[in-house]
Amino acid sequence: MPLRRPRSAEAQAATRDITAAVLKTMTALVQRLERQGLASRSADPKDGRVSLVATTDAGHELLAERHRAQRARVADLLAELPEQDVQALSEAMHTALPIVRCMLREATSPRTTRGGTAS
């Protein structure tokens, strides 16, 4: 289904308000990450209106540490379960994971309409 512009002035104003709020929130988030040394921002050489945001080495280290902590927490929780529950979870994950991956691919890929054009 192709994207459509809101038809009424009211709907257009609501869309502008939402977009402005999202951009304001995103800007504040990026500024906070910059102050913490977790991200850096640079101008897009192709479009001066756009800022490119990248994770710094400190940001990568923090993400890696959080991932390690998360994996350790899951391992601790699984260790507390009876073996039959761990086996049931494993079987459920083997079934669910391909479905979730497919859903994610579909959600992030361009959609094609009946006429063959991407939306």
JODAFEN-V130302 format. One record per residue. RES is the residue in three letters. SS is DSSP state (helix for helix, strand for strand, loop for the rest). Layout:
RES:SS
RES:SS
This chain:
MET:loop
PRO:loop
LEU:loop
ARG:loop
ARG:loop
PRO:loop
ARG:loop
SER:loop
ALA:helix
GLU:helix
ALA:helix
GLN:helix
ALA:helix
ALA:helix
THR:helix
ARG:helix
ASP:helix
ILE:helix
THR:helix
ALA:helix
ALA:helix
VAL:helix
LEU:helix
LYS:helix
THR:helix
MET:helix
THR:helix
ALA:helix
LEU:helix
VAL:helix
GLN:helix
ARG:helix
LEU:helix
GLU:helix
ARG:helix
GLN:loop
GLY:loop
LEU:loop
ALA:strand
SER:strand
ARG:strand
SER:strand
ALA:strand
ASP:strand
PRO:loop
LYS:loop
ASP:strand
GLY:strand
ARG:strand
VAL:strand
SER:strand
LEU:strand
VAL:strand
ALA:strand
THR:strand
THR:loop
ASP:helix
ALA:helix
GLY:helix
HIS:helix
GLU:helix
LEU:helix
LEU:helix
ALA:helix
GLU:helix
ARG:helix
HIS:helix
ARG:helix
ALA:helix
GLN:helix
ARG:helix
ALA:helix
ARG:helix
VAL:helix
ALA:helix
ASP:helix
LEU:helix
LEU:helix
ALA:helix
GLU:loop
LEU:loop
PRO:loop
GLU:helix
GLN:helix
ASP:helix
VAL:helix
GLN:helix
ALA:helix
LEU:helix
SER:helix
GLU:helix
ALA:helix
MET:helix
HIS:helix
THR:helix
ALA:helix
LEU:helix
PRO:helix
ILE:helix
VAL:helix
ARG:helix
CYS:helix
MET:helix
LEU:helix
ARG:helix
GLU:helix
ALA:helix
THR:helix
SER:loop
PRO:loop
ARG:loop
THR:strand
THR:loop
ARG:loop
GLY:loop
GLY:loop
THR:loop
ALA:strand
SER:loop
